[in-house]
């Protein structure tokens, strides 16, 4: 919420006084095909890691009595836990990047 509250549009006088403010968006500097492909690649790698790390951790897992504990419930719980941690870290990284931009005062 705190980060979303910081974003606001500029007034018409300010935008006319600083015309280069909108230049990066007009030149597709922040979102273009390369950035989109990079995002898709990162999403695929993250998805594979979120699935295969718990899968590898539970493959052949057994408790001290020798009972197999690699069932669907344990696997689903572990995948959900890894997903929650991953999403939380990604959001924290995004907020840090937005908050640490030099020269931007909110």
KEVO-679781 format. One record per residue (C-alpha): x, z, y. Coordinates in pm, 1 decimal, padded with zeros to 6 digits. Example, Ala and Ser with C-alpha at 12.3 -4.5 7.8 and 13.67 -1.06 7.14 Angstrom:
BEGIN
+----------+----------+----------+
|       px |       pz |       py |
+----------+----------+----------+
|  01230.0 |  00780.0 | -00450.0 |
|  01367.0 |  00714.0 | -00106.0 |
+----------+----------+----------+
// end
This chain:
BEGIN
+----------+----------+----------+
|       px |       pz |       py |
+----------+----------+----------+
|  00000.0 |  00000.0 |  00000.0 |
|  00277.3 |  00091.9 |  00237.4 |
|  00443.8 | -00248.3 |  00201.8 |
|  00118.2 | -00443.2 |  00234.5 |
|  00030.2 | -00258.8 |  00553.6 |
|  00354.7 | -00383.4 |  00711.2 |
|  00261.4 | -00749.8 |  00690.5 |
|  00077.6 | -00874.8 |  00992.7 |
|  00041.4 | -01202.9 |  01169.0 |
|  00206.1 | -01260.7 |  01506.1 |
|  00020.2 | -01332.9 |  01825.9 |
| -00012.4 | -01685.4 |  01962.6 |
|  00219.5 | -01608.6 |  02256.0 |
|  00488.5 | -01473.4 |  02023.6 |
|  00465.1 | -01775.4 |  01792.5 |
|  00498.0 | -02015.9 |  02086.0 |
|  00790.7 | -01818.1 |  02223.8 |
|  00971.2 | -01826.0 |  01885.4 |
|  00894.4 | -02165.3 |  01723.7 |
|  01165.1 | -02122.6 |  01456.3 |
|  00962.0 | -01839.2 |  01307.8 |
|  00763.7 | -02084.5 |  01093.3 |
|  01047.4 | -02330.3 |  01018.0 |
|  01138.5 | -02189.4 |  00672.5 |
|  00780.0 | -02224.2 |  00552.0 |
|  00752.4 | -02579.4 |  00680.4 |
|  01075.2 | -02672.4 |  00501.7 |
|  00965.9 | -02507.1 |  00173.3 |
|  01268.6 | -02279.3 |  00176.5 |
|  01094.6 | -01983.4 |  00011.9 |
|  00876.5 | -02165.2 | -00239.2 |
|  00967.5 | -02501.6 | -00385.2 |
|  01008.3 | -02658.1 | -00730.1 |
|  01344.1 | -02492.6 | -00792.2 |
|  01212.9 | -02147.1 | -00704.7 |
|  00904.4 | -02208.4 | -00920.0 |
|  01114.8 | -02318.3 | -01218.1 |
|  01336.8 | -02013.4 | -01173.8 |
|  01030.8 | -01787.1 | -01171.5 |
|  00893.2 | -01948.9 | -01487.8 |
|  01228.8 | -01912.5 | -01663.3 |
|  01255.3 | -01549.2 | -01561.3 |
|  00900.8 | -01482.0 | -01684.3 |
|  00974.9 | -01641.1 | -02022.5 |
|  01293.8 | -01438.0 | -02068.5 |
|  01117.7 | -01116.0 | -01963.7 |
|  00828.3 | -01184.1 | -02201.5 |
|  01063.0 | -01249.2 | -02491.3 |
|  01255.5 | -00929.2 | -02419.4 |
|  00937.7 | -00722.2 | -02386.2 |
|  00827.7 | -00845.1 | -02729.5 |
|  01151.0 | -00863.9 | -02926.8 |
|  01316.1 | -00538.1 | -02814.5 |
|  01035.0 | -00324.1 | -02961.9 |
|  01010.9 | -00561.0 | -03259.6 |
|  01379.5 | -00511.0 | -03333.5 |
|  01356.4 | -00137.3 | -03276.4 |
|  01074.6 | -00100.2 | -03530.3 |
|  01186.6 | -00351.8 | -03792.3 |
|  01260.7 | -00159.6 | -04106.4 |
|  01200.2 |  00173.6 | -03934.6 |
|  01126.4 |  00472.6 | -04154.2 |
|  01095.8 |  00843.9 | -04086.8 |
|  01296.4 |  01117.7 | -04263.6 |
|  01068.4 |  01113.9 | -04570.3 |
|  01110.9 |  00739.3 | -04617.7 |
|  00762.6 |  00639.2 | -04503.1 |
|  00747.4 |  00307.6 | -04319.1 |
|  00651.2 |  00364.8 | -03954.1 |
|  00654.7 |  00004.1 | -03837.5 |
|  00278.8 | -00045.9 | -03815.5 |
|  00079.5 | -00234.4 | -03554.2 |
| -00020.9 |  00079.2 | -03364.4 |
|  00338.5 |  00192.4 | -03313.4 |
|  00443.7 | -00158.6 | -03221.8 |
|  00159.2 | -00198.5 | -02970.9 |
|  00234.8 |  00137.5 | -02811.6 |
|  00603.5 |  00052.8 | -02780.1 |
|  00532.5 | -00291.7 | -02631.4 |
|  00290.8 | -00138.1 | -02379.7 |
|  00546.8 |  00127.1 | -02285.1 |
|  00822.1 | -00129.6 | -02234.3 |
|  00583.0 | -00345.8 | -02031.2 |
|  00489.4 | -00057.0 | -01801.4 |
|  00854.3 |  00028.4 | -01739.8 |
|  00941.2 | -00338.8 | -01678.1 |
|  00660.0 | -00395.5 | -01429.1 |
|  00738.9 | -00070.9 | -01246.7 |
|  01104.8 | -00167.7 | -01209.6 |
|  01011.9 | -00517.3 | -01085.6 |
|  00776.3 | -00375.6 | -00822.8 |
|  01037.3 | -00124.5 | -00708.3 |
|  01293.2 | -00406.3 | -00679.7 |
|  01052.9 | -00617.3 | -00473.3 |
|  00975.4 | -00328.7 | -00239.5 |
|  01346.3 | -00252.5 | -00199.5 |
|  01424.1 | -00615.5 | -00114.5 |
|  01144.3 | -00626.4 |  00143.9 |
|  01240.4 | -00291.7 |  00298.4 |
|  01612.5 | -00367.3 |  00314.8 |
|  01597.0 | -00690.3 |  00515.4 |
|  01832.9 | -00654.1 |  00812.1 |
|  01682.6 | -00687.0 |  01155.8 |
|  01324.4 | -00638.1 |  01039.7 |
|  01153.2 | -00340.9 |  01195.8 |
|  00804.9 | -00254.3 |  01088.6 |
+----------+----------+----------+
// end
